[in-house]
């Protein structure tokens, strides 16, 4: 960042401005040249075009054609159901696309509306949109920073950048000699917590940090893995359906069958070939999964995100509030005089406790809680030992001092940076016994300080001094101890990370915090292993190729910018990973959109939530792992009902094509084909969508195969072949035994339905029969088929005849072959 490396004089020279600011004419010229200081929204398609675009998908087009075909063969109900599913899918897609605009509107609403500037040496208020490069802006406590500003003056200036970085602790700003190059920049949309400052505008509008974020979150989201797999499946099935239907039509036409009957059979087969129930069952399965996740504090904003989590191989997670509690806590203490140290902690403190919540600076809050936990209440103590005076903390003093009236006189109580406090101490209080702070004693405490800071603890020294009359100086202090603070990691986060390791999921921490703090937390969570830690500055020094070579080994990223988060996600995606990204700040929004699934924190910004696929209400990393488990279960269930539906489709196609090729009457009439399609797309398939998870679901590697892996595809073809062979075999037997065509067709129709009912059990999970809806669905399907065969009004519609007990024995015996075939296939590939 070039501005950080420049002195104040060089900055003003580079910007062609001065501390007196621009004159009005120059400001107007620059405003014309650089544009207004506002976020520009890309032109979007109108709502109507956006909605119609949802229908431009091969599977949706095929479904519409299937609906038209159903209508022309007289099945108005089936046609209506298919069109309803199409419209619902289009509506869901429209809502998802519209979210990008909502996120942009939220972002635009963040920008400050007014700014205090110096122009022609005079201080004046101007609309923030009229700020331009080189303007001199004044900021003070309570202000929202109106543009990206290079500070040229800073007086105890602390800025809350949590909306940008997600880090809750305000950043101390300076105008020279920064420890971090961002310390001299005040970023647009951050809030001034204390102090005041003055700076020169270095970026406006879309060129600011928040502007670049706005540009990134307007980019189109890529398709999720499930969308890609469903699209691929739709194209394949569509091609197969067209070829098969054309072939059946040609064969029957050449055989001289009536043209109308031939057309009805072909289009009925088209309806059976295209799994129009797939989107409905997919939506239902995802919606039920979404409800289960909501009960676990994970609110899904985008249905397909539920499944995507199940296939993710890398989770990029924020640190503060997600892996940690987002609450500074005293983790270690070295107190030489606990009584005095706790007194200092309680009284030399401006934090307060209200309704069991600690309000105030995070550091003050931590040591106040520490004092309260040990029985030292600030409220009670201040009534007994009133505060007489306070010298507040500032960036130069690096300490806070109060003077309180204690029982035996006035006492100066002080806390602050250990090096400064120790340097002012003349004594050490060992439980009431004073010892001189000689070189050995000082060396001992500096050693303990170094040990605590090496573990990324934020350390404060506590000291006091009894004041003689007329003396208020911070000298000859009595040392009372050290307290080390840290935002502690969540216990459940460590357990969740271990679960991820077993599940083959890599967890990567991406934070705006310092490297030492991030690495210390990572070690405590068991996240580091032999991995690397990389800072944003080090990342900038790497080429894309160099970074891609090492990205697999990095476990912690510290002090990163928004663009860098996106770069990390993109590098992991190029390595073939399905990436989940968590975040809560505005800066996380682009990466949340770029990742396969964005997970926002419930306590985060509106922009992050609007850009995400899922929101964690409890901000807890462990909830993500529960969601991964749910996602994997859903993908398994999607695969189950796809296997079930396609085996039905393959069986129907092979049965009808084979009958045509061997010059047999087609064993099903068009209404029966549609019935098979409706009844099997209904309760049985839907019940497979709520199967319980397999016992080893979180011990498997992330799923990278298609919805139909080769193993399943082979099983589907074999299952379809068994159905076709069994149906045609029984059909031919009935015809050769002197039965009429209607009776033979009724037996063939019923045995094919029974094949589907038995096949449901081949497709269920291996966790017993805990899915009650499956049992109910099977019973309902069987009852419906019995009604079709025996109920007189339905006999006329479906052209069926009543079956005998002997017929049912044959039907069940033949249909059970599908269970035997599945058992043989499982035995052959070593699966139980």
Residue pairs with C-beta under 8 A, 6 or more apart in sequence:
1 181
1 182
1 185
3 11
3 150
3 184
3 185
3 202
4 178
4 181
4 182
4 183
4 184
4 185
5 181
6 14
6 150
7 176
8 152
8 175
8 176
11 150
11 152
11 200
11 202
12 18
12 19
12 152
12 200
15 133
15 134
15 200
15 201
15 202
16 134
17 134
17 135
17 136
17 200
18 136
19 118
19 136
19 152
19 198
20 118
20 120
20 121
20 136
21 117
21 118
21 119
21 120
21 121
21 135
21 136
22 30
22 119
22 120
22 132
22 134
22 135
22 136
23 119
23 120
24 119
24 120
26 134
27 119
27 130
27 132
27 135
30 132
30 133
30 134
31 130
31 132
34 132
34 133
34 204
34 205
34 207
35 204
35 205
36 129
36 130
36 204
36 205
37 128
37 129
37 130
37 131
37 132
37 146
37 147
37 204
37 205
38 108
38 111
38 129
38 205
39 104
39 107
39 108
39 111
39 205
39 206
39 210
39 211
39 214
40 205
40 206
40 214
41 101
41 104
41 108
41 218
42 218
44 50
44 100
44 101
45 53
47 94
47 98
50 94
50 97
50 98
51 90
51 91
51 94
54 60
54 89
54 90
54 91
54 93
54 94
55 61
55 64
55 86
55 90
57 231
57 234
58 231
58 234
58 235
58 238
59 230
59 231
59 233
59 234
59 235
59 238
59 278
59 279
60 86
60 89
60 90
62 234
62 237
62 238
62 241
62 274
63 82
63 85
63 86
63 274
63 276
63 279
64 82
64 83
64 86
65 270
66 82
66 270
66 271
66 274
66 276
67 78
67 79
67 80
67 82
67 83
67 86
67 276
68 79
69 267
69 268
69 270
69 271
70 76
70 78
70 79
70 82
70 267
70 271
70 674
71 79
72 267
73 264
73 267
73 268
73 271
73 670
73 674
74 671
75 271
75 671
75 674
78 271
78 674
78 677
78 678
82 276
85 276
85 277
85 279
85 280
85 283
86 279
88 280
88 283
89 279
89 283
92 283
92 303
96 302
99 301
99 302
99 610
99 611
100 217
100 218
100 221
100 593
100 611
102 610
103 217
103 589
103 607
103 610
103 611
104 214
104 217
104 218
106 605
106 606
106 607
106 610
107 210
107 213
107 214
107 217
107 586
107 589
107 607
108 214
110 163
110 189
110 210
110 586
110 607
111 128
111 146
111 188
111 189
111 210
112 128
112 143
112 144
112 145
112 146
112 188
112 189
113 127
113 128
114 125
114 126
114 127
114 128
114 146
115 125
115 126
115 127
115 128
115 131
115 135
115 137
115 146
115 147
116 123
116 124
116 125
116 137
116 138
116 139
116 143
117 123
117 124
117 125
117 126
117 131
117 135
117 136
117 137
117 138
118 124
118 136
118 137
118 138
118 198
119 126
119 135
119 136
123 138
128 146
128 147
131 137
131 146
131 147
131 201
131 204
132 201
132 204
133 201
133 202
133 203
133 204
134 200
134 201
135 147
135 200
135 201
136 152
136 198
136 199
136 200
136 201
137 146
137 147
137 149
137 198
137 199
137 200
137 201
138 196
138 197
138 198
139 145
139 149
139 157
139 186
139 192
139 196
139 197
139 198
139 199
140 192
140 195
140 196
140 197
141 192
141 193
141 194
141 195
141 196
142 191
142 192
143 191
143 192
144 189
144 190
144 191
144 192
145 159
145 186
145 187
145 188
145 189
145 190
145 191
145 192
146 188
147 188
147 201
147 203
147 204
147 208
148 185
148 186
148 187
148 188
148 201
148 202
148 203
148 204
148 207
148 208
148 209
149 185
149 186
149 199
149 200
149 201
149 202
150 184
150 185
150 199
150 200
150 202
151 157
151 173
151 174
151 175
151 184
151 185
151 186
151 197
151 198
151 199
152 175
152 198
152 199
152 200
153 175
153 197
153 198
153 199
154 173
154 174
154 175
154 195
154 197
154 198
155 195
155 196
155 197
156 194
156 195
156 196
156 394
156 395
156 396
157 172
157 173
157 174
157 186
157 192
157 194
157 195
157 196
157 197
157 395
158 170
158 171
158 172
158 173
158 192
158 193
158 194
158 195
159 170
159 171
159 173
159 186
159 187
159 190
159 191
159 192
159 193
160 170
160 171
160 190
160 191
160 192
160 193
161 167
161 170
161 171
161 187
161 190
161 512
162 168
162 585
163 189
163 190
163 191
163 585
163 586
163 605
164 187
164 189
164 190
164 209
164 210
164 562
164 585
164 586
164 587
165 512
165 585
165 587
166 318
166 320
166 321
166 511
166 512
166 583
166 584
166 585
166 587
166 588
166 604
167 320
167 511
167 512
167 513
168 320
168 321
168 326
168 362
169 328
169 362
170 193
170 194
171 182
171 183
172 183
172 395
173 183
173 184
173 186
173 195
173 197
174 183
174 184
174 395
175 184
175 197
175 199
176 184
178 184
180 559
181 537
182 559
185 202
186 192
186 197
186 199
187 208
187 209
187 210
188 203
188 208
188 209
188 210
188 211
189 210
189 586
195 394
203 209
203 211
204 211
205 211
206 212
206 214
206 215
209 561
209 562
209 587
210 586
212 562
212 563
213 562
213 586
213 587
213 589
213 590
213 607
216 562
216 563
216 566
216 589
216 590
216 593
216 594
217 589
217 590
217 593
217 607
217 611
219 590
219 593
219 594
221 593
222 594
222 596
223 231
224 304
224 305
224 307
224 308
224 596
224 597
225 307
225 308
225 311
225 578
225 596
226 304
226 307
226 308
226 311
226 635
226 638
226 707
227 304
229 706
229 707
230 278
230 282
230 707
232 706
233 642
233 706
233 707
233 708
237 273
237 274
237 275
237 646
237 649
238 274
240 273
240 653
241 270
241 273
241 274
244 269
244 273
244 653
244 657
245 266
245 267
245 269
245 270
245 273
246 266
247 657
248 265
248 266
248 269
248 656
248 657
248 660
249 262
249 263
249 265
249 266
251 657
251 660
251 661
252 261
252 262
252 265
252 266
252 660
252 666
253 259
253 262
255 660
255 663
264 670
265 656
265 666
265 670
265 673
267 670
268 670
268 671
268 673
268 674
269 652
269 653
269 656
269 673
271 673
271 674
271 677
272 648
272 649
272 652
272 653
272 673
272 674
272 676
272 677
273 649
273 652
273 653
275 642
275 645
275 646
275 649
275 681
276 681
277 645
277 677
277 681
277 682
277 685
278 641
278 642
278 645
280 681
281 641
281 681
281 685
281 686
281 689
282 638
283 303
284 686
284 689
285 634
285 637
285 638
285 641
285 689
285 690
286 303
286 304
286 306
286 307
286 634
287 303
288 689
288 690
289 300
289 306
289 307
289 630
289 631
289 633
289 634
290 300
290 303
290 306
292 630
293 299
293 300
293 306
293 614
293 626
293 627
293 630
294 300
296 623
296 626
296 627
296 630
297 602
297 616
297 617
297 618
297 620
297 623
298 614
298 615
298 616
298 617
298 623
298 624
298 626
298 627
299 602
299 614
299 615
299 616
299 617
300 306
300 613
300 614
301 609
301 612
301 613
301 614
301 615
302 613
302 614
304 613
305 597
305 613
305 614
306 627
306 630
306 631
306 634
307 631
307 634
307 635
307 638
308 578
308 580
308 596
308 597
308 613
308 631
309 580
309 597
309 614
309 624
309 627
309 628
309 630
309 631
310 628
310 629
310 630
310 631
310 632
310 633
310 634
310 635
310 703
311 578
311 596
311 631
311 632
311 635
311 702
311 703
311 704
312 505
312 577
312 578
312 579
312 580
312 596
312 597
312 628
312 631
312 702
313 504
313 505
313 506
313 577
313 578
313 579
313 702
313 704
314 505
314 506
314 507
314 508
314 572
314 577
314 578
314 579
314 580
315 500
315 505
315 506
315 507
315 508
315 579
315 580
315 581
315 582
315 624
315 628
316 508
316 510
316 565
316 568
316 569
316 572
316 579
316 580
316 581
316 582
316 591
316 595
317 323
317 507
317 508
317 509
317 510
317 582
317 621
317 624
318 509
318 510
318 511
318 582
318 583
318 584
318 588
318 601
319 509
319 510
319 511
319 513
319 518
319 521
320 326
320 487
320 511
320 513
321 584
321 601
321 603
321 619
322 493
322 582
322 584
322 601
322 616
322 619
322 620
322 621
323 489
323 490
323 493
323 509
323 521
323 525
323 621
324 487
324 488
324 489
324 490
324 493
324 521
325 487
325 488
325 489
325 490
326 487
326 603
326 619
327 362
327 365
327 366
327 487
327 488
328 362
328 363
328 365
328 366
328 458
328 485
328 486
328 487
329 366
329 369
329 370
329 485
329 486
329 487
329 488
330 366
330 367
330 369
330 370
330 483
330 484
330 485
331 457
331 484
331 485
331 486
331 488
332 452
332 457
332 483
332 484
333 341
333 370
333 481
333 482
333 483
333 484
334 448
334 452
334 481
334 482
334 483
335 341
335 342
335 462
335 480
335 481
335 482
335 483
336 428
336 429
336 430
336 431
336 479
336 480
336 481
337 429
337 430
337 431
337 432
337 480
337 481
338 374
338 431
338 481
339 431
340 429
340 462
340 464
340 478
340 480
341 462
341 480
341 481
341 483
342 370
342 371
342 374
342 375
342 376
343 376
343 381
343 385
343 413
343 464
344 413
344 414
344 415
344 462
344 463
344 464
344 480
345 367
345 368
345 370
345 371
345 376
345 415
345 462
345 483
346 368
346 371
346 372
346 376
346 377
346 378
346 381
347 378
347 381
347 382
347 385
347 387
347 402
347 404
347 413
348 400
348 401
348 402
348 413
348 414
348 415
348 462
349 360
349 364
349 367
349 368
349 371
349 378
349 415
350 360
350 361
350 364
350 400
351 358
351 359
351 360
351 361
351 364
351 365
351 368
351 378
352 358
352 359
352 360
352 368
352 378
353 359
353 368
353 372
353 378
353 379
358 365
358 368
358 369
359 365
360 368
363 458
363 460
363 485
366 483
366 485
367 415
367 460
367 483
367 485
368 378
370 483
371 377
371 378
372 378
382 404
385 404
385 405
385 406
385 407
386 404
386 405
387 402
387 403
387 404
388 402
388 403
388 404
388 405
388 410
389 402
389 403
389 472
390 400
390 401
390 402
390 403
391 397
391 400
391 401
391 402
391 474
392 400
393 399
393 400
393 416
397 416
397 420
398 416
398 417
398 420
399 414
399 415
399 416
399 417
399 420
399 421
399 474
400 414
400 415
400 416
401 412
401 413
401 414
401 474
402 412
402 413
402 414
403 410
403 411
403 412
403 413
403 467
403 472
404 410
404 411
404 413
405 411
408 466
409 466
409 467
410 466
410 467
411 464
411 465
411 466
411 467
412 464
412 465
412 466
412 467
412 472
412 474
412 477
413 464
414 421
414 462
414 463
414 464
414 465
414 474
414 477
415 421
415 460
415 461
415 462
415 463
416 460
416 461
417 460
417 461
418 445
418 449
418 459
418 460
418 461
418 482
419 446
419 449
420 461
421 461
421 462
421 463
421 477
421 479
422 437
422 442
422 445
422 446
422 449
422 461
422 479
424 463
424 474
424 475
424 476
424 477
425 437
425 463
425 477
425 478
425 479
426 436
426 437
426 475
426 476
426 477
426 478
427 434
427 435
427 436
427 437
427 476
427 477
427 478
427 479
428 434
428 435
428 436
428 437
428 441
428 445
428 478
428 479
429 464
429 478
429 479
429 480
434 478
435 441
437 479
445 479
445 482
448 482
449 459
449 461
449 482
452 459
452 482
452 484
453 459
455 484
455 520
456 486
456 514
456 516
456 517
456 518
456 519
456 520
456 521
457 484
457 485
457 486
457 520
458 484
458 485
458 486
459 482
459 483
459 484
459 485
460 482
460 483
460 485
461 479
461 481
461 482
462 479
462 480
462 481
462 482
462 483
463 477
463 478
463 479
463 480
464 477
464 478
464 480
465 474
465 475
465 476
465 477
465 478
486 517
486 520
486 521
487 521
489 521
489 524
489 525
490 620
490 621
490 622
492 620
492 621
492 622
493 525
493 620
493 621
493 622
494 524
494 525
494 526
495 622
496 621
496 622
496 624
496 625
497 507
497 525
497 526
497 527
497 621
498 526
499 625
499 698
500 506
500 507
500 625
500 628
501 507
502 698
502 699
503 628
503 698
503 699
503 700
503 701
503 702
504 700
504 701
504 702
505 628
505 702
506 552
506 577
507 527
507 555
508 554
508 555
508 556
508 557
508 568
508 572
509 518
509 521
509 522
509 527
509 555
509 556
509 557
510 557
510 560
510 565
510 568
510 581
510 591
511 518
511 556
511 557
511 558
511 559
511 560
512 558
512 559
512 560
512 585
512 587
513 558
513 559
514 558
514 559
515 533
515 535
515 556
515 558
515 559
517 558
518 533
518 556
518 557
518 558
519 528
519 533
519 556
519 558
521 527
522 528
522 533
522 555
522 556
527 555
527 556
528 555
528 556
529 555
530 553
531 553
531 554
531 555
531 556
532 550
532 553
532 554
532 555
532 556
533 554
533 555
533 556
533 557
533 558
534 554
534 556
534 557
534 558
535 557
535 558
535 559
535 560
536 557
536 558
536 559
536 560
536 561
536 564
537 559
539 547
539 557
539 560
539 564
539 567
539 568
540 564
542 550
544 571
547 567
547 571
548 571
548 574
548 575
551 568
551 571
551 572
551 575
552 575
557 564
557 568
560 568
561 587
562 587
562 588
562 589
562 590
562 591
563 590
565 581
565 583
565 587
565 588
565 590
565 591
566 590
566 591
566 594
568 591
569 579
569 581
569 591
569 594
569 595
570 594
572 579
573 579
573 596
578 596
578 702
579 595
579 596
579 597
580 595
580 596
580 597
580 598
580 599
580 624
581 588
581 591
581 592
581 594
581 595
581 597
581 598
581 599
582 588
582 599
582 600
582 601
582 616
582 621
582 624
583 589
583 591
583 592
583 598
583 599
583 600
583 601
583 604
583 608
583 612
584 600
584 601
584 603
584 604
584 605
584 608
584 619
585 604
585 605
585 608
586 605
586 607
586 608
588 600
588 604
588 608
588 611
589 607
589 608
589 610
589 611
590 611
591 598
592 598
592 599
592 600
592 608
592 611
592 612
592 613
593 611
597 613
597 614
598 611
598 612
598 613
598 614
599 612
599 613
599 614
599 615
599 616
599 624
599 627
600 608
600 609
600 611
600 612
600 614
600 615
600 616
601 608
601 615
601 616
601 619
602 609
602 615
602 616
602 617
602 618
602 619
603 619
604 619
609 615
614 627
616 623
616 624
628 698
629 693
629 697
629 698
632 693
632 697
632 698
632 700
632 703
633 691
633 692
633 693
633 697
635 703
636 691
636 693
636 694
636 697
636 765
637 688
637 689
637 690
637 691
637 765
638 689
638 707
639 707
639 708
639 712
640 688
640 689
640 691
640 763
640 764
640 765
641 685
641 686
641 688
641 689
641 763
642 707
642 708
643 708
643 712
643 715
643 716
643 763
644 680
644 684
644 685
644 688
644 756
644 759
644 760
644 763
645 680
645 681
645 685
646 708
646 716
646 720
647 715
647 716
647 719
647 720
647 723
647 759
648 676
648 677
648 680
648 720
648 723
648 756
648 759
649 720
650 716
650 717
650 719
650 720
650 721
650 723
651 719
651 720
651 721
651 722
651 723
651 724
651 727
651 752
651 755
652 668
652 673
652 676
652 677
652 752
653 720
654 720
654 721
654 723
654 724
655 667
655 668
655 723
655 724
655 727
655 728
655 748
655 752
656 666
656 667
656 668
656 673
658 724
658 728
659 665
659 666
659 667
659 728
659 731
660 666
664 728
664 731
664 732
664 735
665 741
665 745
667 727
667 728
667 731
667 744
667 745
667 748
667 749
667 752
668 676
668 745
668 748
668 749
668 752
669 745
669 798
669 799
671 797
671 798
671 799
672 745
672 749
672 798
672 799
675 788
675 798
676 749
676 752
676 753
676 756
679 753
679 756
679 781
679 784
679 785
680 753
680 756
680 781
682 777
682 781
683 776
683 777
683 778
683 780
683 781
684 756
684 757
684 760
684 774
684 777
684 778
684 781
686 773
686 777
687 760
687 771
687 773
687 774
687 776
687 777
687 778
688 760
688 763
688 764
688 774
690 771
690 773
691 764
691 765
691 767
691 771
691 774
692 765
692 767
692 770
692 771
693 765
693 767
694 765
694 766
694 767
695 767
708 716
711 829
715 822
715 825
718 821
718 825
719 759
719 762
719 818
719 821
719 822
722 755
722 817
722 818
722 821
723 752
723 755
723 759
723 818
726 751
726 755
726 814
726 815
726 817
726 818
727 748
727 751
727 752
727 755
727 814
728 748
729 814
730 747
730 748
730 751
730 810
730 811
730 814
731 744
731 745
731 747
731 748
734 743
734 744
734 747
734 748
735 741
735 744
739 747
740 801
742 799
742 800
742 801
743 801
745 799
745 800
746 789
746 800
746 801
746 803
747 803
747 807
747 810
747 811
749 798
749 800
750 785
750 789
750 803
750 807
750 811
751 810
751 811
751 814
751 815
753 781
753 785
754 785
754 811
754 812
754 815
755 815
755 818
756 781
757 778
757 781
757 782
757 815
758 815
758 816
758 818
758 819
759 818
759 822
760 774
760 777
760 778
761 819
762 818
762 819
762 822
764 771
764 774
765 771
766 832
769 775
787 794
788 794
788 795
788 798
788 800
789 795
789 800
789 801
789 802
789 803
790 802
794 800
795 801
795 802
803 811
826 832
